[in-house]
Amino acid sequence: MQADVAARTTPPSSVLLVDDHALLRTGVANIINQEPDLRVVAEAGNGVEAIAAYERHRPDVTLLDLRMPVMEGVEVVRRIRERDPAARVIVLTTYDTDDEISRALKAGAKAYVLKDISADDLVRCIRSVLAGQSYLAPAAAAKLAEGVTRVQLTPREMAALKLVADGKANKEVATALDISERTVKTHLAHLFEKLGVTSRTEAIKVATRRGLVRLDE
C-alpha cells in the first residue's frame, strides 16, 4: 500500500523534446505522455531554442534530432553538457552514419536511436538513460563498428571530395584549391582507391554513407 502511494506521489521524470518537425514532436510527445512516470515539459524547434528550454526547465532527459536549423544537434549536446555535465541527452534521428554517431557520443549523448524505433523501445531507452545506462540502437552500433575501419583522407583529398560532392568539375576544383587540374586528378585517383570505387558517382555515394560528406537536403 505504501509503495502504491509512493508511486502516485512521485513526480514523473521530465522530458525536453527537440525537433524542427512539429508533427513528429507531437507524435513522440503523445507516446511519452502516455507513460505515468514520464512527462514532456517543453518542446523546441531549433538548437538555440533547445538550449534556452534546457536552461529554463532542467529536464531529467532531453531527446533531440541532429539536423536542425540555427544550430546542429551535436553542438547542442556539447553546450548542454558544458552547462550541466550530468545532463542526459538522447539523440533521436534518421541519420546513422558512423561519423554522426561518433560525434554525438563524443559530445556527451547517452543514447543514439533512429526514428524508426518502436514506441515501446523508445520508452525503454528513455528509462534506461534515466537509470544511468547508455543505449545504442543496433543499426547505429553496426555503423559505429564499420567506422573503425574507415579510410583516412588527407586534408586536400577531403577538400576535393567535398567540392566533387557539390558537383564541381575538375577545373572548378583546381581553381577553388589553387592547384592544377593534373593534381586534382591525382587526388581523385587516390580517393577512388581509398574508397574502393571507380567513379565520381560511386565516390559520392560511399562518402555520404560513411559520413565523410553531407549532401544538401
N, C-alpha and C positions, 0 to 999 in steps of 0.2 A: 504493500500500500504506500509506504513511504517512497519507494522507488518510483511509483507511478506519479506521485505528487511532484517529486523532484524533476521528472521528465517533462511534466506540464509547465513547471515554473522556470526551467532553464531556457533562456532566450535562444532562438535559433542562431546558427552561425551566419554572419553577414557576408554577402557576395557582391562584388562590383563587376558589372558586365560591360565589356568594351568591344565594340564592333561598329564599323561605319554603315552597316546594313540594318536599318531599324526593324525590318521584318524578321531577320534572324535573331536579333536581340529579344524580340517579343516571344519567339518560339522557345528559345533557351530559358528565358525568364519563367515561362509557363511550366516548363519541366522542373526547374529548381524550386519554384514556389509551391509545387505540389507536395514537396517533402517537408514534414513537420519540423525537421531540425535545420533547415536551410531557408534563407530569405534574401532575395535580391534587394539591396538597399539603395542602389544607384546604377545608372547606366551612362555611358559616354560614347560619343560617335567619332572621336579622333584622339590622337595621342596627348595633346595638350589638355583636353577635357578630362582625359583619364587620370593624369597626374593631379589635377585640381580636385577631382572627385575622390581620389585616394586620400589626399591631404584632409579633405573635409569629413570623410566617413571612416577612414582607417578600417576597411573591411577585413574580415578574417581570411578571405581568399579573393583573388582577382582573376577573372577569365578574360583574356584578350586575344584579338587577332594580330597577325604580324603586319599585314599590309593595310595601312590606314593613312588618311590624309593628315597633313600638318607635321606629324612625327611618326616614324615607323615603330612597330611593336617592340623590337629588340631594344631600341633606345628608351622606350617607356619602361620596360622591365629594368633596365640599368638604373634609370633615375629613381624609380620607386624603391629599388633595393638600396640605393645610396641614402635615401631618406629614412628607410626602415629596413635594416639588414634582416629582420625576422619576417619580412613580407613573404606571403605565399602567393606565387603567381603561376597560373596555368595558361599555357598557350593553346588556343583553340583555333585552328586554321585549316586551310585547304592546301597549304604549301608544305611539301615533305622532302625537299632537297636536303642532302646531308649538311650543306653549308648553313641553311636556315636553322636546322635543328641544333647544330653545334653552337652557332652564335647565340641562340636563345638560351641554351643551357649554361653557356659560359657567362651570360649576363645575369643569371640567377634564377631562371624559371625552374620551378619544382616539377613541372609536368609538361608534356608535349603531346597533344592529341589532335586528331583530324576531325573535320566537321561531319564525316560520315559515321562517327561514333554513335552507338545506340544510346537512348536516353538512360537506360539502366547503367551502362558502362560510364557515362558521363558523371552520373551521381556517385558511382563507386569511386571514380577518380577524384572527385572533389573531397569525398570523405577520407580517402587515403592521404591526400595532401594535408588536410586538416589534422590528421593523426601524425603528421611529421614524416610521412613517407614520400618517395618520388614515384612518378608514374610516366611511363613512356609507351605510347601506342606501338603495337608490334610492327606495323609498317614503318614507323619512324625509327624504331630500333634497327631494323634491317637497313634502312638508308644510312643511318649513322655508322653502321659496321662497314658499309660499302665505301664510306668516305675515308676510312683508314688507309685504303689503297689508292686514294685519289691522286691524280697526276699533279706534279708541281710545275707551274709555269713561271717563266721569268717575267719581270715587270713589263718588258717590251712585248712579249708574247701575249700577255694578258691585255695590254692596251690594244694590240692589233685584233685580238679576238673580240673585244667589245665593239670596236669600230666595224668589224665584219658583221657582227650581230645587228648592228644599226643599219646594215645594208650598204655600207661604203665599198666602193670599188678599190682595187689596189692603188690606183693613182691618188684617190682621196685619202686612203690610209697613209700613204707615203707623205702627202702634204701635211696631214694632221700630226704625224710623228716626226716630221722633218728628217726623213730618211729616203733612200732611193727605192724605186719600185722593186729592184732586184733584192734589196734587203727585206722588203715586205714579203716577197715570195719565199725567201729563206725562212722567215719567221712562221709563215703559214705552213710550210713543209714540216717544220719541227712540231707545230701544233697538231697537224693531222697525224703525225707519227705517235705523239704522246696520247692523243685521244683515240687512236685506233680507227681513224676514219679516212675517207679518200676524197671528200668534197666539202665545200663550204656549208651546204645544207645539213649534212651529217654532223659536221663540227658544231654548228649552232644547236642542233637537236641534243647532242650529247652534253655540250657545255651547259645548256639550260637545265637538263635533267640533273646534272651534278651540282647545280647552283653556282657555276662559275660566272654566268651572265644572267641577266634578267631581261626578258622581252617586255616591252610596253604592253600594258593590259588594255 
